[in-house]
């Protein structure tokens, strides 16, 4: 059968036009509150202060030379809490949904001294005493270095400024859990400085991850990453004003429906808990930047299974680095502090079966919660409309019991 390429071209153009028209109609329906558009232009500090909370910015230097930014809602004399964001995220994730729903605000209202770390490479932590972000060496890190350097340095910095306290509460989301698991494995002495580790969407194993998006890109991931590095790209995405402005305009005004659908494809579908009126906030603050190596390290775990250190792809380099041809597994059993796990069935980036496998290896799990709301996805842990009712109230109860010595 002969295919009429002219007709095919017309059909293709029609479908593109239909897609554009649908997105433009939807974008015209979305009427953003002017205050939301204003908030989209504010930094984390600006957002906190706008809503009547005190805010501080602190600089934390790591042993390997990174100068990190930590944001704080101060409460001198109160129990310190450290919040650590996920991959491509920033401290803004804890405050974007406002005083009613943002975890940082809710913790502050409950009397905690709240600290929010920005891990190396995101838009708030792009300084190094030796390397510039335009240099390849600046981006030679994954979640491993965050766990070995960033989190320990931040905990020490916090405790130096929290008189009378020898431990911090720790809350991590996604990569914020992976990196603290690395810290527990590689620097187990720091577990004595963690009063309670609350892991939201814990990420360590990927053996049971069957998410459609992950399965779609999995066969091409290694080739794509190799090509990206071949072109000398080590930061993803590049932190450029032009890119940031374009992404913001496209996802907020031109194609909000497409961007939302893509998020749901990656994170898990839960439109009922996603506040579309906050799209300008999300698209302005996320993605916040990280290294290509971080994505590559996760890709290795997805491809090979297990929770292993970074594979340099050359047995000789691995032997020089680790003493073995293959990278060794992280020692999860060293994470000997009180741990609370929160996970869901609809999370497309964390299989609940893999979390349960992790749970069996952790020596001191005091709370294990598979969330009751079936549609809860990876994004909902920080952005869900009803996050307080569905998740945070449970977290607060566990924290209170630990603070009182009842758990």
Secondary structure, DSSP 8 states (H G I E B T S, - for coil): ----HHHHHHHHHHHHHHHHHHHHHHHHH----HHHHHHHTS-HHHHHHHTT---EEEEEE-TTSEEEEEEEE--TTS-EEEEE--TT--GGGGTTT-TTT-HHHHHHHTT-EEEEEE-TTSTT--EESS--TTSGGGG---HHHIIIIIHHHHHHHHHHTSTT---EEEEEETHHHHHHHHHHHH-GGGGGGEEEEEEES--S--TT---HHHHHHHHHHHHHHHHHHHTT--EES---HHHHHHHHHIIIII-HHHHHHHHHHHH---GGG--GGGHHHHHHHS---EEHHHHHHHHHHHHH-S-B----S-HHHHHHHHSSSS--B--GGG--S-EEEEE-TT-SSS-HHHHHHHHHH-TTEEEEEE-S-TT--TTHHHH-TTHIIIIIHHHHHHHHHHHTT--
